[in-house]
Amino acid sequence: RDILISWLALSVAFMFLFEGVGIPNIKTLLSYLFIVAVSFLSHEFGHRQVARKHGLRANYKMWPQGVILAVISSMFGFLIAAPGAVVIRQGIFIGTRRKLRNISLKISIAGIVVNIVLGLFLLIAYFFTGIGILHLAAYINIWLAIFNLLPIPPLDGSKVLYYNRKIWVLVFLIAVGLFGVVIYL
């Protein structure tokens, strides 16, 4: 239920941001629902799968204020996309502190990497086909990666920067570079 509400709110928020506030036609609404489903759900699934790979329990938890903030901010021409997060519940961990930091880094960066990879593939597909929805989907994915890389708690970027500054800089530069390409095209 939490992830469904967050997905719907984020879809509406992106639609308001790019199309303006108002009642959309069904094609526009369905386009945003589909793009955000793939982008947002894949991002959160990335965190969850990496956590589970390391034997940790992970579930999505909605932040109701973040859902409201996403929709309202989009009405004013910007988007604060923080409707919730994957919450990691640690079981018994056997290993060094360094190993735990490495696992935490992987979990934190997983969703961002998913958005960058999706954005790159969509950008390549757009380049070869010229299909507008692919450009929009690439834009949204890369935008989500950059937003989540912001080093502001509780966003993923704050954790990635804390665990490994060099990786944060590298991934941030890749995301910004791709965003530049998306805007150029």
N, C-alpha and C positions, 0 to 999 in steps of 0.2 A: 504494500500500500504506500509506504513512504517513497519508494523509488518511482512509482506511478505518478504520484502527485508532483514530485520534483520534476519529472520528465515533462509533464503537461505544462507546468508553470514556466519552465525554461524554454519550451517550444514557443509559448505565447510571448515570452520576453524577447526572444530573438526575432520573432515575427514583428513585434511592435518596433524593435530597434531598427530593422531594415526596411519595413514596409510602412511604418507609421501606425499610430493608434487608430483603430477602427474595426469594423466588421470585415473580415477578409472573405474572398471567394473561397470555395471549397478546395480548389486546386492549390492555392497558396497555403492554406491551413494544413492540408495533407503533406505538402512538400516540407514544411517546417517540422511537422510531427515526425516524419520519416527521418529527416536529416539529424534532428536532435536525438531521436531514439538511437540511431547508430552511433553518433558522436558521444553523447553523454553516457549511455548505457555501456558502451565499449570502454570508456574511460574508467568508470566505476568497477566494471568487471575485471579490468586489468589489475587494479589494486587488489581485488578480492582473490583472484587466481594466484598471484604471487604470494600473498599471505598464506593461502591454503597450501601452496607448494611447500612452504616452510613449516607446516603443521600448526598454523595459527587460525583461529576462527575469525571470520570477517563478515560483517553485515552492514548494509547501507542504513544510515540513520538520517532522516530528514531534519533540517533545522527550519522550523516554521517561519521564523523571522527572515531567514535567508530566502525562502520562497517568495515571501511578500516583497522583500527588498529587490529581488530580481525583476519582478513584474513592474513595480513602481519605478525603479531606476531606468528601465528600458523606455518608459513613457517620456523621459526627459533627455533622451539621446545618448545614454551610456548604459552599460550593463554591469551590475555586480552579480556575478554568477556563482553564488555560494549557497545553493539550496540544501546542502547536506554533505555527508561524507561517509566513506566506508570506515567503520569503527573496528579496530583490531582488538581482539580479546586474546591476550597471551595466556597460553597454558603454562606448563612447566617448561622452562627453557634451559637446556644444558649446553653450555658453550661460553666462549669468552665475550667480554663486553664489546670487543672489536667485531666479532661475528654478529652480535645482535645489532650493532650500528649498521653493518653491511646489509643485513636483512631489512632493517628499517628503511635504509636508503632505497633498496630495490622496490619495496612496497610503495614508498612515496613517489618514486619517479615513474612507476609502471603506467599509470593513467596518462601522464604527460607524453610518454613515448608512444603509447597507443594513438593519441591524437595527432602527433607529428607524423607517424607512419601512415595513418589514414589520410591525413591532409596531403602528404606527398603523393600517394597513389591517386587520390582524387584530382590533384593538380595535373599530374601526368595525363590522366584520362581526359581532363578538360582540354589540355593542350592539343591532344590528338583528335578530339571529337568536336570541340566548340560548344558542347551542351552546357547551357547556363547553370543548371542545377548542380552540376559537378563543381563549378567554380564556387558557388555559394557554399556547398558542403565542405570544400577545401578551406575556404575562408573561416567557416565556423570552427572546424577542427583545429586549425592553426591558432585561431584566436583563443580557443579554450586552453590550448597548450601554454600560450603566453600568459593568459590570465592566471592559470594555476601555478605558473612559475614565479609569480610575484612573491617576494620574500616577506609576506605578511601573514602571521599566524591567523587562522589555522590552515591556510592554503598550503598545498603540497610544496611549493617553492621554498617556504620557510624551513621545512624539514630537510629538503635536498641541500639547501645552502648550509644548513647546520652540519649535516653529515659529510658533505664533500663540496667545497667551494669550486674546485676545478670542474667537476662534473656539472654543477649548476651553470657556470659560465658557458661551458661548451654547449649544453642543451639549449640555454637561452639564446645564444648566438645562432644556432641552427634554426630555432623557431622564428626568431626575428628575421633571419635571412629568407626563410620560406614565406613569411608574411609579406616581405618586400616583393617577392615574386608574385604572390597572389594579387597584391594591389596593382602591380605593374601590368599584369594580364587583365 
